[in-house]
Amino acid sequence: MVSVNWSFPTSIRFGVGRIAELPEACQACGIRKPLLVTDQGMRDLPITVDALEQLRGAGLGADIFAGVQSNPTDENLDAGIRAFKAGGHDGVVAFGGGSGLDLGKLIAFQADQSRPVWDFEDIGDWWTRADSSVIKPIIAVPTTAGTGSEVGRASVLTNTAEHVKKVIFHPKILPSVVIADPALTIGMPSAITTGTGMDALAHCLEAYCAPSYHPMCEGIAIEGIRLVLENLPLVYQDGSNLEARGHMMSAAAMGAVAFQKGLGAIHALSHPVGAVFDTHHGMTNAIVMPTVLAFNRPMIEVKIERLAAFLDIEGGYEGFLDKITELRAMLSVPDKLGSLGVTPDRIPEMAKMAPNDPTAGGNPVELTEKAAADLFEQVI
């Protein structure tokens, strides 16, 4: 596997063994007392312990905050900020999957802001309300290959009072340095490999289908889709395949870059489900994906035919849909959200939330409350 440095969309140190550069990366960003932010499941894993020991061994006053849920909440953020201030930290190492990365970025962003985090929701130019001068430096270390949050300028946070996921945006939420070491993903359980990988696919696919004009992101999305379709089966079958793991890390980052073009109903349905039932985001995306593709068919069929031709998939739109269905079956993705504990009694509530989700506007077909309810009926 190659070892390279990329400067797009931020500084990315990609390659096996690059985690050894974490202390130097902190020093380059002016971080002397980093707070390593991750989730509880990651806290005692060898890769996390090793990273913390590296930081401390380099004389950096590092500590760890692991109070992150699978769907991070405002309560997690408040606790993280308290830990950040109590320890006198001056920067964040966001470490782990999407939850740890998203919350770590928000701790660095929000710690010294004077306004509540909801004032910076990704609506219009709300991000300009933030005081850019007090945002702390961020280093991101992904240990999964899914969300691409390590190269994102936003984080998703659940508002516990409203039970709604909201997207917080600011250009400086983008980490200054990313260390993308495929070796860190070797220990991922197969279910997490599946969920995160399908999340990367959802990002790329929805970005490709979004009707807005952004040819650079569309091109990135196409290659990301190819990388997922070719490499996700490989890492599912053999989690030690470092080359395929590396390609999946690339695809995850590409998806997060590509969805600047837009997302859509896959995410607009998935976010309410995650907020209400605390389901795994990527697995939720995987379950609703074929149903949303069918819903969008009138507006995306020609584009999907072109995509299928590029990927050497026969049968145009139908052939591509069959490919997605076959991939889900091979990865043991459930057919229905009920397998994740989702119950139909909450459909009216979630159907109201879905069209108001910030991702809904990127869907090629208008997602109304009725349409969302019909889609939920099909997938629960």
Secondary structure by P-SEA (a helix, b strand, c coil): ccccccccccccccccccccaaaaaaaaacccbbbbbbcccccccaaaaaaaaaaaaaccbbbbbccccccccaaaaaaaaaaaaaaccccccccccaaaaaaaaaaaacccccccccccccccccccccccccccbbbbbbcccccccccccbbbbbcccccbbbbbbbcccccccccccccccccccaaaaaaaaaaaaaaaaaaaacccccaaaaaaaaaaaaaaaacaaaaaacccaaaaaaaaaaaaaaaaaaacccccaaaaaaaaaaaaccccaaaaaaaaaaaaaaaaccccaaaaaaaaaaaccccaaaaaaaaaaaaaaaaccccccccccccccaaaaaaaaaaaccccccccccccaaaaaaaaaacc
